[in-house]
Amino acid sequence: MINSPFTQWEGDDLHGRRPVLTSVWVNLDILFPRPADAPRHVIETGLDLTGVVPGRLHGRFPSIEGDWYGIVNYEIGYADGRRDKLHLVDQFVPFNVLRKRE
């Protein structure tokens, strides 16, 4: 697990420390933009990189430009609807694709 200077921790040294996970939504449409004029070739077993999926934010980093990036765990589903998902851990994503989940 990536430990950022802005990671919040819970627990103690005796019982163990673990990062605080903040529930977020990850907007895949913004994270994986597709040009409107790109030709489409549907692969039924491909990943569905559209919509919004739940994630767990556990780290934050600022860029030199002042933009913020999060370290997020999230899952991407397959287009054919199977239950298995691609589990993505410690992904570095811009904050503009994240929204706090209540």
MARTOR-134972 format. One record per residue: residue number from 0; residue in one letter; x negated, y negated, z of N, C-alpha, C, O, CB in turn. Coordinates in steps of 0.1 Angstrom, whole numbers, plus 2048, in hexadecimal, padded with zeros to 3 digits. Glycine has a CB too. Example, Ala and Ser with C-alpha at 12.3 -4.5 7.8 and 13.67 -1.06 7.14 Angstrom:
MARTOR-134972
{num:0, residuo:A, n.u:77C, n.v:839, n.w:84E, ca.u:785, ca.v:82D, ca.w:84E, c.u:77C, c.v:821, c.w:84E, o.u:772, o.v:821, o.w:855, cb.u:78F, cb.v:82D, cb.w:85A} $
{num:1, residuo:S, n.u:780, n.v:816, n.w:847, ca.u:777, ca.v:80B, ca.w:847, c.u:77F, c.v:800, c.w:84F, o.u:77A, o.v:7F5, o.w:850, cb.u:773, cb.v:806, cb.w:839} $
END
This chain:
MARTOR-134972
{num:0, residuo:M, n.u:7F8, n.v:80C, n.w:800, ca.u:800, ca.v:800, ca.w:800, c.u:7F7, c.v:7F4, c.w:800, o.u:7EE, o.v:7F3, o.w:808, cb.u:80A, cb.v:800, cb.w:80C} $
{num:1, residuo:I, n.u:7FA, n.v:7EA, n.w:7F7, ca.u:7F3, ca.v:7DE, ca.w:7F6, c.u:7F6, c.v:7D5, c.w:802, o.u:802, o.v:7D3, o.w:805, cb.u:7F6, cb.v:7D7, cb.w:7E9} $
{num:2, residuo:N, n.u:7EC, n.v:7D0, n.w:809, ca.u:7EE, ca.v:7C7, ca.w:814, c.u:7EA, c.v:7B9, c.w:810, o.u:7DF, o.v:7B6, o.w:80E, cb.u:7E5, cb.v:7CC, cb.w:820} $
{num:3, residuo:S, n.u:7F4, n.v:7B0, n.w:80F, ca.u:7F2, ca.v:7A2, ca.w:80B, c.u:7F0, c.v:79A, c.w:818, o.u:7F4, o.v:79E, o.w:823, cb.u:7FD, cb.v:79D, cb.w:802} $
{num:4, residuo:P, n.u:7EA, n.v:78E, n.w:817, ca.u:7E9, ca.v:785, ca.w:822, c.u:7F7, c.v:781, c.w:827, o.u:7F8, o.v:77C, o.w:833, cb.u:7E1, cb.v:779, cb.w:81E} $
{num:5, residuo:F, n.u:801, n.v:782, n.w:81F, ca.u:80E, ca.v:77E, ca.w:823, c.u:818, c.v:78A, c.w:827, o.u:824, o.v:788, o.w:828, cb.u:815, cb.v:776, cb.w:818} $
{num:6, residuo:T, n.u:812, n.v:796, n.w:828, ca.u:81A, ca.v:7A1, ca.w:82C, c.u:81E, c.v:7A0, c.w:83B, o.u:816, o.v:79C, o.w:843, cb.u:812, cb.v:7AF, cb.w:82A} $
{num:7, residuo:Q, n.u:82A, n.v:7A2, n.w:83E, ca.u:82F, ca.v:7A2, ca.w:84B, c.u:82F, c.v:7B0, c.w:851, o.u:832, o.v:7B9, o.w:849, cb.u:83E, cb.v:79B, cb.w:84C} $
{num:8, residuo:W, n.u:82C, n.v:7B1, n.w:85D, ca.u:82A, ca.v:7BF, ca.w:863, c.u:834, c.v:7C0, c.w:86F, o.u:837, o.v:7B6, o.w:876, cb.u:81C, cb.v:7C1, cb.w:868} $
{num:9, residuo:E, n.u:838, n.v:7CD, n.w:872, ca.u:840, ca.v:7D0, ca.w:87D, c.u:839, c.v:7DB, c.w:884, o.u:831, o.v:7E2, o.w:87F, cb.u:84F, cb.v:7D3, cb.w:87A} $
{num:10, residuo:G, n.u:83D, n.v:7DE, n.w:891, ca.u:837, ca.v:7E8, ca.w:899, c.u:82B, c.v:7E3, c.w:8A1, o.u:829, o.v:7D7, o.w:8A2, cb.u:832, cb.v:7F4, cb.w:88F} $
{num:11, residuo:D, n.u:824, n.v:7EC, n.w:8A6, ca.u:818, ca.v:7E8, ca.w:8AE, c.u:80D, c.v:7F2, c.w:8AC, o.u:80E, o.v:7FC, o.w:8A5, cb.u:81C, cb.v:7E7, cb.w:8BD} $
{num:12, residuo:D, n.u:801, n.v:7EF, n.w:8B2, ca.u:7F6, ca.v:7F8, ca.w:8B0, c.u:7F8, c.v:806, c.w:8B7, o.u:7F2, o.v:810, o.w:8B2, cb.u:7E9, cb.v:7F1, cb.w:8B6} $
{num:13, residuo:L, n.u:7FF, n.v:807, n.w:8C1, ca.u:802, ca.v:813, ca.w:8C8, c.u:80B, c.v:81D, c.w:8C0, o.u:808, o.v:828, o.w:8BE, cb.u:808, cb.v:811, cb.w:8D5} $
{num:14, residuo:H, n.u:816, n.v:817, n.w:8BA, ca.u:81F, ca.v:81F, ca.w:8B3, c.u:81E, c.v:81F, c.w:8A3, o.u:824, o.v:826, o.w:89C, cb.u:82D, cb.v:81B, cb.w:8B6} $
{num:15, residuo:G, n.u:815, n.v:816, n.w:89F, ca.u:812, ca.v:815, ca.w:891, c.u:818, c.v:808, c.w:88B, o.u:823, o.v:804, o.w:890, cb.u:818, cb.v:821, cb.w:889} $
{num:16, residuo:R, n.u:812, n.v:802, n.w:882, ca.u:817, ca.v:7F6, ca.w:87B, c.u:81B, c.v:7FA, c.w:86D, o.u:815, o.v:802, o.w:867, cb.u:80C, cb.v:7EB, cb.w:87B} $
{num:17, residuo:R, n.u:825, n.v:7F4, n.w:868, ca.u:82A, ca.v:7F6, ca.w:85B, c.u:82F, c.v:7E9, c.w:855, o.u:834, o.v:7E0, o.w:85C, cb.u:836, cb.v:801, cb.w:85B} $
{num:18, residuo:P, n.u:82E, n.v:7E7, n.w:848, ca.u:832, ca.v:7DB, ca.w:842, c.u:841, c.v:7D9, c.w:842, o.u:849, o.v:7E3, o.w:841, cb.u:82D, cb.v:7DA, cb.w:833} $
{num:19, residuo:V, n.u:846, n.v:7CD, n.w:844, ca.u:854, ca.v:7CA, ca.w:844, c.u:858, c.v:7CA, c.w:835, o.u:852, o.v:7C3, o.w:82D, cb.u:857, cb.v:7BC, cb.w:84A} $
{num:20, residuo:L, n.u:862, n.v:7D2, n.w:832, ca.u:867, ca.v:7D3, ca.w:824, c.u:873, c.v:7C9, c.w:822, o.u:87D, o.v:7CB, o.w:82A, cb.u:86B, cb.v:7E1, cb.w:820} $
{num:21, residuo:T, n.u:872, n.v:7C0, n.w:819, ca.u:87E, ca.v:7B7, ca.w:816, c.u:885, c.v:7BD, c.w:80A, o.u:87F, o.v:7BF, o.w:800, cb.u:878, cb.v:7A9, cb.w:814} $
{num:22, residuo:S, n.u:892, n.v:7BF, n.w:80C, ca.u:89A, ca.v:7C4, ca.w:801, c.u:89C, c.v:7B9, c.w:7F6, o.u:8A0, o.v:7AE, o.w:7FA, cb.u:8A8, cb.v:7C9, cb.w:806} $
{num:23, residuo:V, n.u:899, n.v:7BC, n.w:7EA, ca.u:89A, ca.v:7B3, ca.w:7DF, c.u:8A1, c.v:7BA, c.w:7D3, o.u:8A2, o.v:7C6, o.w:7D2, cb.u:88C, cb.v:7AD, cb.w:7DB} $
{num:24, residuo:W, n.u:8A6, n.v:7B1, n.w:7CA, ca.u:8AA, ca.v:7B6, ca.w:7BC, c.u:89F, c.v:7B3, c.w:7B3, o.u:899, o.v:7A8, o.w:7B4, cb.u:8B8, cb.v:7AF, cb.w:7B8} $
{num:25, residuo:V, n.u:89C, n.v:7BC, n.w:7AA, ca.u:892, ca.v:7BA, ca.w:7A0, c.u:899, c.v:7B9, c.w:792, o.u:89F, o.v:7C2, o.w:78E, cb.u:887, cb.v:7C5, cb.w:79F} $
{num:26, residuo:N, n.u:898, n.v:7AD, n.w:78C, ca.u:89E, ca.v:7AB, ca.w:77F, c.u:895, c.v:7B0, c.w:773, o.u:88C, o.v:7AA, o.w:770, cb.u:8A2, cb.v:79C, cb.w:77D} $
{num:27, residuo:L, n.u:899, n.v:7BC, n.w:76E, ca.u:891, ca.v:7C2, ca.w:764, c.u:892, c.v:7BB, c.w:757, o.u:888, o.v:7BB, o.w:74F, cb.u:895, cb.v:7D1, cb.w:762} $
{num:28, residuo:D, n.u:89D, n.v:7B4, n.w:754, ca.u:89E, ca.v:7AC, ca.w:748, c.u:894, c.v:7A1, c.w:747, o.u:88F, o.v:79E, o.w:73C, cb.u:8AC, cb.v:7A6, cb.w:747} $
{num:29, residuo:I, n.u:890, n.v:79B, n.w:752, ca.u:886, ca.v:790, ca.w:753, c.u:878, c.v:796, c.w:753, o.u:86F, o.v:791, o.w:74D, cb.u:889, cb.v:787, cb.w:75F} $
{num:30, residuo:L, n.u:877, n.v:7A1, n.w:75B, ca.u:86A, ca.v:7A8, ca.w:75C, c.u:865, c.v:7AE, c.w:74F, o.u:859, o.v:7AD, o.w:74C, cb.u:86A, cb.v:7B2, cb.w:767} $
{num:31, residuo:F, n.u:86E, n.v:7B4, n.w:748, ca.u:86B, ca.v:7BA, ca.w:73B, c.u:873, c.v:7B4, c.w:730, o.u:87B, o.v:7BA, o.w:72A, cb.u:86D, cb.v:7CA, cb.w:73C} $
{num:32, residuo:P, n.u:870, n.v:7A8, n.w:72C, ca.u:878, ca.v:7A1, ca.w:721, c.u:875, c.v:7A8, c.w:714, o.u:86A, o.v:7AC, o.w:711, cb.u:874, cb.v:792, cb.w:721} $
{num:33, residuo:R, n.u:87F, n.v:7A8, n.w:70C, ca.u:87F, ca.v:7AE, ca.w:6FF, c.u:882, c.v:7A3, c.w:6F4, o.u:88D, o.v:79D, o.w:6F6, cb.u:888, cb.v:7BA, cb.w:6FD} $
{num:34, residuo:P, n.u:87A, n.v:7A0, n.w:6EA, ca.u:87E, ca.v:796, ca.w:6E1, c.u:88B, c.v:79A, c.w:6DA, o.u:88E, o.v:7A5, o.w:6D7, cb.u:873, cb.v:795, cb.w:6D6} $
{num:35, residuo:A, n.u:893, n.v:78F, n.w:6D8, ca.u:8A1, ca.v:791, ca.w:6D3, c.u:8A0, c.v:797, c.w:6C4, o.u:8A9, o.v:79F, o.w:6C1, cb.u:8A8, cb.v:784, cb.w:6D2} $
{num:36, residuo:D, n.u:896, n.v:794, n.w:6BD, ca.u:895, ca.v:799, ca.w:6AF, c.u:88D, c.v:7A6, c.w:6AE, o.u:88A, o.v:7AB, o.w:6A3, cb.u:88F, cb.v:78E, cb.w:6A7} $
{num:37, residuo:A, n.u:889, n.v:7AC, n.w:6B9, ca.u:882, ca.v:7B9, ca.w:6B8, c.u:88B, c.v:7C4, c.w:6B4, o.u:896, o.v:7C6, o.w:6B8, cb.u:87C, cb.v:7BC, cb.w:6C6} $
{num:38, residuo:P, n.u:886, n.v:7CC, n.w:6AA, ca.u:88E, ca.v:7D8, ca.w:6A6, c.u:890, c.v:7E1, c.w:6B1, o.u:888, o.v:7E3, o.w:6BA, cb.u:888, cb.v:7DF, cb.w:699} $
{num:39, residuo:R, n.u:89C, n.v:7E8, n.w:6B1, ca.u:8A0, ca.v:7F1, ca.w:6BC, c.u:89F, c.v:7FF, c.w:6B7, o.u:8A5, o.v:802, o.w:6AC, cb.u:8AD, cb.v:7ED, cb.w:6C1} $
{num:40, residuo:H, n.u:899, n.v:808, n.w:6BE, ca.u:899, ca.v:816, ca.w:6BC, c.u:89C, c.v:81D, c.w:6C9, o.u:893, o.v:81E, o.w:6D1, cb.u:88B, cb.v:81B, cb.w:6B6} $
{num:41, residuo:V, n.u:8A8, n.v:822, n.w:6CA, ca.u:8AD, ca.v:827, ca.w:6D7, c.u:8A6, c.v:835, c.w:6DA, o.u:8A7, o.v:83E, o.w:6D1, cb.u:8BC, cb.v:828, cb.w:6D7} $
{num:42, residuo:I, n.u:8A0, n.v:836, n.w:6E5, ca.u:89B, ca.v:843, ca.w:6EA, c.u:8A3, c.v:847, c.w:6F6, o.u:8A1, o.v:841, o.w:701, cb.u:88B, cb.v:842, cb.w:6ED} $
{num:43, residuo:E, n.u:8AC, n.v:851, n.w:6F5, ca.u:8B5, ca.v:854, ca.w:6FF, c.u:8AF, c.v:858, c.w:70C, o.u:8B5, o.v:857, o.w:717, cb.u:8BE, cb.v:85F, cb.w:6FA} $
{num:44, residuo:T, n.u:8A3, n.v:85D, n.w:70C, ca.u:89C, ca.v:862, ca.w:718, c.u:892, c.v:857, c.w:71D, o.u:88A, o.v:859, o.w:726, cb.u:894, cb.v:86E, cb.w:715} $
{num:45, residuo:G, n.u:893, n.v:84B, n.w:717, ca.u:88A, ca.v:840, ca.w:71B, c.u:88E, c.v:839, c.w:728, o.u:899, o.v:83C, o.w:72D, cb.u:889, cb.v:836, cb.w:710} $
{num:46, residuo:L, n.u:886, n.v:830, n.w:72D, ca.u:889, ca.v:829, ca.w:739, c.u:893, c.v:81D, c.w:736, o.u:892, o.v:817, o.w:72B, cb.u:87C, cb.v:823, cb.w:73F} $
{num:47, residuo:D, n.u:89C, n.v:81B, n.w:73F, ca.u:8A5, ca.v:810, ca.w:73D, c.u:8A0, c.v:803, c.w:744, o.u:8A1, o.v:802, o.w:750, cb.u:8B4, cb.v:813, cb.w:743} $
{num:48, residuo:L, n.u:89A, n.v:7FB, n.w:73C, ca.u:893, ca.v:7EF, ca.w:742, c.u:89C, c.v:7E3, c.w:742, o.u:897, o.v:7D7, o.w:740, cb.u:886, cb.v:7EC, cb.w:73A} $
{num:49, residuo:T, n.u:8A9, n.v:7E5, n.w:744, ca.u:8B2, ca.v:7DA, ca.w:744, c.u:8B9, c.v:7DA, c.w:752, o.u:8BA, o.v:7E4, o.w:759, cb.u:8BD, cb.v:7DB, cb.w:739} $
{num:50, residuo:G, n.u:8BF, n.v:7CE, n.w:755, ca.u:8C7, ca.v:7CD, ca.w:761, c.u:8BF, c.v:7C9, c.w:76D, o.u:8B4, o.v:7C5, o.w:76C, cb.u:8CF, cb.v:7DA, cb.w:763} $
{num:51, residuo:V, n.u:8C5, n.v:7CC, n.w:779, ca.u:8BF, ca.v:7C8, ca.w:785, c.u:8BF, c.v:7D5, c.w:78E, o.u:8C9, o.v:7DC, o.w:78F, cb.u:8C7, cb.v:7BD, cb.w:78C} $
{num:52, residuo:V, n.u:8B3, n.v:7D7, n.w:794, ca.u:8B2, ca.v:7E3, ca.w:79D, c.u:8AD, c.v:7DF, c.w:7AB, o.u:8A7, o.v:7D5, o.w:7AC, cb.u:8A8, cb.v:7ED, cb.w:796} $
{num:53, residuo:P, n.u:8B1, n.v:7E7, n.w:7B5, ca.u:8AC, ca.v:7E4, ca.w:7C2, c.u:89D, c.v:7E7, c.w:7C4, o.u:898, o.v:7F0, o.w:7BE, cb.u:8B4, cb.v:7EC, cb.w:7CD} $
{num:54, residuo:G, n.u:897, n.v:7DE, n.w:7CC, ca.u:889, ca.v:7E0, ca.w:7CF, c.u:886, c.v:7DD, c.w:7DD, o.u:88E, o.v:7D8, o.w:7E5, cb.u:880, cb.v:7D8, cb.w:7C6} $
{num:55, residuo:R, n.u:879, n.v:7DF, n.w:7E1, ca.u:875, ca.v:7DC, ca.w:7EF, c.u:867, c.v:7D5, c.w:7EE, o.u:85D, o.v:7DA, o.w:7EA, cb.u:873, cb.v:7E9, cb.w:7F7} $
{num:56, residuo:L, n.u:868, n.v:7C8, n.w:7F2, ca.u:85D, ca.v:7BF, ca.w:7F1, c.u:855, c.v:7C0, c.w:7FE, o.u:85A, o.v:7C0, o.w:809, cb.u:861, cb.v:7B0, cb.w:7F0} $
{num:57, residuo:H, n.u:847, n.v:7C2, n.w:7FD, ca.u:83F, ca.v:7C4, ca.w:809, c.u:832, c.v:7BB, c.w:809, o.u:82A, o.v:7BD, o.w:812, cb.u:83C, cb.v:7D2, cb.w:80B} $
{num:58, residuo:G, n.u:830, n.v:7B3, n.w:7FF, ca.u:824, ca.v:7AB, ca.w:7FE, c.u:827, c.v:79F, c.w:7F5, o.u:82F, o.v:79F, o.w:7ED, cb.u:818, cb.v:7B3, cb.w:7FA} $
{num:59, residuo:R, n.u:81F, n.v:794, n.w:7F8, ca.u:820, ca.v:788, ca.w:7F0, c.u:812, c.v:783, c.w:7ED, o.u:80A, o.v:783, o.w:7F6, cb.u:829, cb.v:77E, cb.w:7F7} $
{num:60, residuo:F, n.u:811, n.v:77D, n.w:7E1, ca.u:804, ca.v:777, ca.w:7DD, c.u:807, c.v:76A, c.w:7D5, o.u:810, o.v:76B, o.w:7CC, cb.u:7FB, cb.v:780, cb.w:7D5} $
{num:61, residuo:P, n.u:800, n.v:75F, n.w:7D8, ca.u:802, ca.v:753, ca.w:7D0, c.u:7F7, c.v:753, c.w:7C5, o.u:7EC, o.v:759, o.w:7C7, cb.u:801, cb.v:746, cb.w:7D8} $
{num:62, residuo:S, n.u:7FA, n.v:74D, n.w:7BA, ca.u:7F0, ca.v:74C, ca.w:7AF, c.u:7EA, c.v:73E, c.w:7B1, o.u:7EE, o.v:736, o.w:7B8, cb.u:7F7, cb.v:74D, cb.w:7A1} $
{num:63, residuo:I, n.u:7DF, n.v:73C, n.w:7A9, ca.u:7D8, ca.v:72F, ca.w:7AA, c.u:7E1, c.v:724, c.w:7A5, o.u:7DF, o.v:718, o.w:7A8, cb.u:7CB, cb.v:730, cb.w:7A1} $
{num:64, residuo:E, n.u:7EB, n.v:727, n.w:79C, ca.u:7F4, ca.v:71D, ca.w:797, c.u:800, c.v:71A, c.w:7A1, o.u:808, o.v:711, o.w:79E, cb.u:7FA, cb.v:723, cb.w:78A} $
{num:65, residuo:G, n.u:801, n.v:722, n.w:7AC, ca.u:80B, ca.v:71F, ca.w:7B5, c.u:817, c.v:728, c.w:7B3, o.u:821, o.v:727, o.w:7BA, cb.u:810, cb.v:711, cb.w:7B5} $
{num:66, residuo:D, n.u:817, n.v:732, n.w:7AA, ca.u:822, ca.v:73B, ca.w:7A8, c.u:820, c.v:747, c.w:7B2, o.u:815, o.v:74A, o.w:7B6, cb.u:822, cb.v:741, cb.w:799} $
{num:67, residuo:W, n.u:82B, n.v:74D, n.w:7B6, ca.u:82B, ca.v:758, ca.w:7C0, c.u:82E, c.v:765, c.w:7B9, o.u:836, o.v:766, o.w:7AF, cb.u:835, cb.v:755, cb.w:7CB} $
{num:68, residuo:Y, n.u:827, n.v:76F, n.w:7BD, ca.u:829, ca.v:77D, ca.w:7B8, c.u:82B, c.v:786, c.w:7C4, o.u:825, o.v:784, o.w:7CF, cb.u:81C, cb.v:781, cb.w:7B0} $
{num:69, residuo:G, n.u:833, n.v:790, n.w:7C2, ca.u:836, ca.v:799, ca.w:7CD, c.u:831, c.v:7A7, c.w:7CA, o.u:82F, o.v:7AB, o.w:7BE, cb.u:845, cb.v:79A, cb.w:7CF} $
{num:70, residuo:I, n.u:82F, n.v:7AF, n.w:7D4, ca.u:82B, ca.v:7BD, ca.w:7D3, c.u:838, c.v:7C4, c.w:7D7, o.u:83D, o.v:7C3, o.w:7E2, cb.u:81F, cb.v:7C1, cb.w:7DD} $
{num:71, residuo:V, n.u:83D, n.v:7CC, n.w:7CD, ca.u:84B, ca.v:7D2, ca.w:7CE, c.u:84B, c.v:7E0, c.w:7CA, o.u:844, o.v:7E5, o.w:7C1, cb.u:855, cb.v:7CA, cb.w:7C5} $
{num:72, residuo:N, n.u:853, n.v:7E8, n.w:7D2, ca.u:856, ca.v:7F6, ca.w:7CE, c.u:864, c.v:7F6, c.w:7C8, o.u:86D, o.v:7F0, o.w:7CE, cb.u:854, cb.v:800, cb.w:7DA} $
{num:73, residuo:Y, n.u:865, n.v:7FC, n.w:7BD, ca.u:873, ca.v:7FD, ca.w:7B7, c.u:873, c.v:809, c.w:7AD, o.u:869, o.v:810, o.w:7AB, cb.u:877, cb.v:7F0, cb.w:7AF} $
{num:74, residuo:E, n.u:87F, n.v:80C, n.w:7A8, ca.u:881, ca.v:817, ca.w:7A0, c.u:888, c.v:813, c.w:793, o.u:890, o.v:80A, o.w:793, cb.u:88A, cb.v:822, cb.w:7A7} $
{num:75, residuo:I, n.u:884, n.v:81A, n.w:788, ca.u:88B, ca.v:817, ca.w:77B, c.u:891, c.v:824, c.w:776, o.u:88B, o.v:82F, o.w:777, cb.u:880, cb.v:812, cb.w:770} $
{num:76, residuo:G, n.u:89E, n.v:823, n.w:772, ca.u:8A5, ca.v:82F, ca.w:76D, c.u:8A3, c.v:832, c.w:75F, o.u:89D, o.v:82A, o.w:757, cb.u:8B4, cb.v:82D, cb.w:770} $
{num:77, residuo:Y, n.u:8A7, n.v:83D, n.w:75B, ca.u:8A6, ca.v:842, ca.w:74D, c.u:8B3, c.v:83F, c.w:746, o.u:8BE, o.v:83F, o.w:74C, cb.u:8A2, cb.v:851, cb.w:74C} $
{num:78, residuo:A, n.u:8B3, n.v:83D, n.w:739, ca.u:8BE, ca.v:839, ca.w:731, c.u:8C9, c.v:844, c.w:730, o.u:8D5, o.v:842, o.w:72F, cb.u:8BA, cb.v:836, cb.w:722} $
{num:79, residuo:D, n.u:8C4, n.v:851, n.w:732, ca.u:8CE, ca.v:85C, ca.w:731, c.u:8D5, c.v:85E, c.w:73E, o.u:8DD, o.v:868, o.w:73F, cb.u:8C6, cb.v:869, cb.w:72D} $
{num:80, residuo:G, n.u:8D3, n.v:856, n.w:748, ca.u:8DA, ca.v:857, ca.w:755, c.u:8D6, c.v:862, c.w:75E, o.u:8DD, o.v:864, o.w:769, cb.u:8E9, cb.v:859, cb.w:751} $
{num:81, residuo:R, n.u:8CB, n.v:868, n.w:75C, ca.u:8C6, ca.v:873, ca.w:765, c.u:8C4, c.v:86D, c.w:773, o.u:8C2, o.v:861, o.w:775, cb.u:8BA, cb.v:879, cb.w:760} $
{num:82, residuo:R, n.u:8C5, n.v:875, n.w:77D, ca.u:8C3, ca.v:870, ca.w:78B, c.u:8B5, c.v:86C, c.w:78E, o.u:8B2, o.v:863, o.w:796, cb.u:8C7, cb.v:87B, cb.w:795} $
{num:83, residuo:D, n.u:8AB, n.v:873, n.w:788, ca.u:89D, ca.v:870, ca.w:78A, c.u:89A, c.v:862, c.w:785, o.u:8A0, o.v:85D, o.w:77B, cb.u:894, cb.v:87A, cb.w:783} $
{num:84, residuo:K, n.u:892, n.v:85B, n.w:78C, ca.u:88E, ca.v:84D, ca.w:789, c.u:87F, c.v:84C, c.w:789, o.u:878, o.v:854, o.w:78F, cb.u:894, cb.v:843, cb.w:792} $
{num:85, residuo:L, n.u:879, n.v:842, n.w:782, ca.u:86B, ca.v:83F, ca.w:782, c.u:869, c.v:837, c.w:78F, o.u:86E, o.v:82C, o.w:790, cb.u:866, cb.v:838, cb.w:775} $
{num:86, residuo:H, n.u:861, n.v:83C, n.w:799, ca.u:85E, ca.v:835, ca.w:7A5, c.u:852, c.v:82D, c.w:7A3, o.u:847, o.v:832, o.w:7A1, cb.u:85D, cb.v:83F, cb.w:7B1} $
{num:87, residuo:L, n.u:853, n.v:820, n.w:7A4, ca.u:848, ca.v:816, ca.w:7A3, c.u:844, c.v:811, c.w:7B1, o.u:84D, o.v:80B, o.w:7B7, cb.u:84C, cb.v:80B, cb.w:799} $
{num:88, residuo:V, n.u:838, n.v:813, n.w:7B4, ca.u:833, ca.v:80F, ca.w:7C2, c.u:828, c.v:804, c.w:7C0, o.u:820, o.v:804, o.w:7B7, cb.u:82D, cb.v:81B, cb.w:7C9} $
{num:89, residuo:D, n.u:829, n.v:7FA, n.w:7C9, ca.u:81F, ca.v:7EF, ca.w:7C9, c.u:81E, c.v:7E8, c.w:7BC, o.u:813, o.v:7E5, o.w:7B7, cb.u:811, cb.v:7F5, cb.w:7CD} $
{num:90, residuo:Q, n.u:829, n.v:7E4, n.w:7B6, ca.u:829, ca.v:7DD, ca.w:7A9, c.u:828, c.v:7CE, c.w:7AC, o.u:82E, o.v:7C9, o.w:7B5, cb.u:836, cb.v:7E0, cb.w:7A1} $
{num:91, residuo:F, n.u:81F, n.v:7C8, n.w:7A4, ca.u:81C, ca.v:7BA, ca.w:7A5, c.u:826, c.v:7B3, c.w:79B, o.u:824, o.v:7B4, o.w:78F, cb.u:80D, cb.v:7B6, cb.w:7A2} $
{num:92, residuo:V, n.u:830, n.v:7AB, n.w:7A1, ca.u:83A, ca.v:7A5, ca.w:798, c.u:83C, c.v:796, c.w:79C, o.u:83A, o.v:793, o.w:7A8, cb.u:847, cb.v:7AD, cb.w:799} $
{num:93, residuo:P, n.u:83F, n.v:78E, n.w:792, ca.u:841, ca.v:780, ca.w:795, c.u:84E, c.v:77E, c.w:79D, o.u:858, o.v:785, o.w:79C, cb.u:842, cb.v:777, cb.w:788} $
{num:94, residuo:F, n.u:84E, n.v:774, n.w:7A6, ca.u:85A, ca.v:772, ca.w:7AF, c.u:866, c.v:76E, c.w:7A7, o.u:871, o.v:770, o.w:7AC, cb.u:857, cb.v:767, cb.w:7B9} $
{num:95, residuo:N, n.u:865, n.v:769, n.w:79B, ca.u:871, ca.v:765, ca.w:793, c.u:879, c.v:771, c.w:78F, o.u:885, o.v:76F, o.w:78B, cb.u:86D, cb.v:75D, cb.w:787} $
{num:96, residuo:V, n.u:874, n.v:77D, n.w:790, ca.u:87C, ca.v:789, ca.w:78D, c.u:883, c.v:78F, c.w:79A, o.u:88A, o.v:799, o.w:799, cb.u:874, cb.v:793, cb.w:786} $
{num:97, residuo:L, n.u:880, n.v:789, n.w:7A5, ca.u:885, ca.v:78E, ca.w:7B2, c.u:890, c.v:785, c.w:7B8, o.u:88F, o.v:779, o.w:7B6, cb.u:87A, cb.v:78F, cb.w:7BC} $
{num:98, residuo:R, n.u:899, n.v:78B, n.w:7BF, ca.u:8A3, ca.v:784, ca.w:7C6, c.u:8A6, c.v:78C, c.w:7D3, o.u:8A8, o.v:798, o.w:7D2, cb.u:8B1, cb.v:782, cb.w:7BD} $
{num:99, residuo:K, n.u:8A7, n.v:785, n.w:7DE, ca.u:8A9, ca.v:78C, ca.w:7EB, c.u:8B7, c.v:793, c.w:7EB, o.u:8C1, o.v:78E, o.w:7E6, cb.u:8A9, cb.v:782, cb.w:7F6} $
{num:100, residuo:R, n.u:8B6, n.v:79F, n.w:7F0, ca.u:8C3, ca.v:7A8, ca.w:7F0, c.u:8C8, c.v:7A7, c.w:7FE, o.u:8C0, o.v:7AA, o.w:808, cb.u:8C0, cb.v:7B7, cb.w:7EC} $
{num:101, residuo:E, n.u:8D4, n.v:7A4, n.w:800, ca.u:8DA, ca.v:7A2, ca.w:80E, c.u:8DF, c.v:7B0, c.w:812, o.u:8E5, o.v:7B1, o.w:81D, cb.u:8E5, cb.v:798, cb.w:80E} $
END
